[in-house]
Every structure is written in C-alpha cells, then in structure tokens.
Amino acid sequence: MDGQATGALERWREQLDGWAIPEEILAAAPESPWEFPVGLFRSRARRAGSQPATPSNLEAARFLPEGGTVLDVGAGGGAASLPLAGSAGRLVAVDESAGMVASFLDAAGQRGVAAEGVEGSWPEVAGRVGPADVVVCHHVLYNVADLAPFARALTGHARRRVVAELTERHPLVGLAPLWRRFHDLDRPTGPGAGDAVAALGALGLEVDRQDWEHQDRFGFDDFDELVAFTRRRLCLPARRDPEVAQALLEQGTHQVDGIWVSGQPRRVTTLSWPGTAA
Ligand SMILES: C[S@@+](CC[C@H](N)C(=O)[O-])C[C@H]1O[C@@H](n2cnc3c(N)ncnc32)[C@H](O)[C@@H]1O
C-alpha cells in the first residue's frame, strides 16, 4: 500500500473517531447511546421482504447461483439477505447482538429458508464461519473504524461477490441540530460513501458503485419509540422525552406509510467487489 492509499484508510478511521461523545456527556447518559433497537430492524427486514428488489438486492442476485449460500454480516433482522431467500439455498447471519440473531432466525424460519445464526463481532468470529457464494453487509461500515481487517474478511469469505450498502452520508448527520439544541455541541459531517470507496480501493479492491434513493426509510411504527431511541442517542434521561418529542416535530418528523421518519428519502450507495474464497 502506498502513502496515498494508507491515507484513505486513516482518514476513514479519523472521521469515525470524530463521532466519539465527550466523556462528561457519556458519563451522565443513563443508557448506551450506541445500541441498535431490535424492533427497528425487525420491521425493516419485514418490509424488505415484501418490497420491489433494490439495486443492492439485484446486484447480489446477479452473482448468486440457484440454491447458493448468502452470508449476511451485521445482519440485524435480515433486511439484506431475506429478499434473496427465494433463490438462496441457505442464509447465514452474523451479528454481535443476540437479539438481532434471534430476530433473523425467526424471520428466516417463517420464510422456510435454511438459516444459521452466529452471534459475535466481525471479523473476530470469521474463523467460525464458512465461505458463501455472496456476502452482503448493509449499513454496518460506519460502525467499523478498523476497515481493513473487516473488509478483508468479507472478501475472503465470498466465492463470487461482496455487496455492501451504506447511506451516502453518515447516518447520524441528521441528528446534528438536536445535539446543538440539547448539548450545544457540533457534530462531524463525515465520513461519507466516497470515503468508503477510497478506503476500500486502498485495500486493492475493485469496487463498483451505484448511488440511488431508497424509498423505504429507517423509521419507527410508534412515535414514542422514535422519541426514546433519539433520547438515548442524545445521552438524555427519559424525563426529557417531551422536549425531544417537541424538537423532533419541530424539525419536520412526520409519518409516511405508517412509519415515523425524519427528513427526506435516504440517498443510498451500493458497493460491490469480487470475492476471493475458493
Ligand atoms: C444499522 S444495523 C443494520 C442491520 C441490517 N444489515 C439492515 O440493513 O437492516 C447494524 C447491525 O450491525 C451489527 N454490527 C455492527 N458492527 C458489527 C460487527 N463488527 N460485527 C457483527 N455485527 C455488527 C449491529 O448489531 C446491528 O445489528
């Protein structure tokens, strides 16, 4: 790797490190601001199975042989892999959250597709997981500061293709006005999908990129759940819920198709590259 290439990986790490929450705010937080609620990703996976195929689904399907295996890393409820259940013979989900793995197995069982769940952090558990025809990894990369071993393990587990999806901008960028309002704190604006492409390119991966607009939103069926999630993200106690609710409504949070969402449809990027597994 030359200096410019190492620079892209370093820039990725530095930008993600910039999201660290100041110690005094974190110390006062009654609950972890970083946890993902299982309910959010269960309903997202349910919707993903009944909506038209996305560019990420189509890219994965293009490389998936009939009856092939899909490995879903950071699977959550399975929104990345369950849409492939029709042609896949087997889905394998890896997630560091036991609740997410259970939710995935439940959804796969309902669809009648053979499935396995592995609880653990990638790439630490990669040695316990066999290769797959296609590896999918949606909305996880912004959680991974140490991108090189993570991406190498994805590549090494794919016989044909890795398909990674991420939002064009870091998913917490939209919370910046609320951080300013409640903590008088400015938040970073990056990294974005372009930084991911540069960092993956620095690893020698030949990455194809498609940018598109996702009609499905990350959102909650229940407004109170959205308020509680946002309040936890902001490191605030539950007694501040009414203020958080007011702030969310003031900044345009509204319902679309029964789901509470903030902001506009999401700009999403599909990245894909060849795998190297035998
Ligand atoms: C934003 S959710 C995305 C879930 C799903 N892929 C989707 O698109 O709906 C991120 C998921 O990745 C998991 N996760 C984050 N970092 C991980 C890691 N290093 N290893 C395994 N799971 C991870 C989290 O527990 C969470 O379930």
The ligand as an ORCA input file, in Angstrom:
! r2SCAN-3c Opt
* xyz 0 1
  C     -27.655     -0.466     11.321
  S     -27.867     -2.153     11.685
  C     -28.126     -2.844     10.042
  C     -28.840     -4.177     10.063
  C     -29.170     -4.778      8.685
  N     -27.978     -5.134      7.965
  C     -30.042     -3.856      7.889
  O     -29.590     -3.331      6.855
  O     -31.200     -3.636      8.289
  C     -26.211     -2.650     12.052
  C     -26.136     -4.076     12.595
  O     -24.779     -4.500     12.569
  C     -24.433     -5.102     13.796
  N     -22.976     -4.910     13.916
  C     -22.312     -3.726     13.972
  N     -20.972     -3.943     13.978
  C     -20.803     -5.303     13.913
  C     -19.657     -6.160     13.882
  N     -18.411     -5.672     13.880
  N     -19.865     -7.492     13.830
  C     -21.120     -8.006     13.814
  N     -22.226     -7.250     13.847
  C     -22.084     -5.916     13.885
  C     -25.320     -4.419     14.836
  O     -25.529     -5.243     15.970
  C     -26.608     -4.195     14.042
  O     -27.478     -5.304     14.147
*
